[in-house]
Amino acid sequence: MRDILFRGKSIDYGSWENGDLIKSIGKTYIGNTLGNNREDWVEVIPESVGQFTGLTDKNEVKIFDGDVLQNEDGDEFCNTLIFWDKDLSSWSDCRDFDGDSFTIHNGDMLWVLDCEVIGNIFDSPDLIKYY
């Protein structure tokens, strides 16, 4: 069984926080829900929240929803966005992103083991391109 883990960017500090996802009184937090200590909760920007996919890249970096991976494809590099496809109920990726359309590659996600996390769509939206 894989870890259920979320990541979100702190409103106050700008740092990325990992832990449980907590929504309370119109705010979004990442923290530890095992205890009742609210000091362990960090308010995060709701749009920045992503869930851990259960996979790591070639450097053992955890891959989250919204991460951008880079994979060397012959003489070119391909940037790929990882996202949860609610229609297919599975993790998917998109390539050839041009702002209007993208190609979904669904199914076996083991190809990510040869990739490297180079950023995410929240911090670096310009990384989503094929070149």
DATASUL-V439395 format. One record per residue. NEAR is the number of other C-alpha atoms within 10 Angstrom. Layout:
NEAR  NEAR
This chain:
4  8  9  12  16  21  22  27  24  20  15  10  11  11  11  15  20  19  20  19  22  17  12  8  5  5  11  21  27  26  23  18  14  7  8  9  10  11  8  14  19  23  20  26  17  15  10  17  23  22  21  20  21  13  16  19  18  13  11  11  11  14  22  23  22  23  26  28  23  22  18  12  9  7  6  10  13  20  27  27  25  23  19  17  13  9  6  10  8  14  17  20  25  19  18  17  17  10  8  5  10  12  10  14  13  13  11  9  15  11  9  20  14  14  20  21  23  14  19  22  16  15  12  12  13  10  20  24  18  14  8
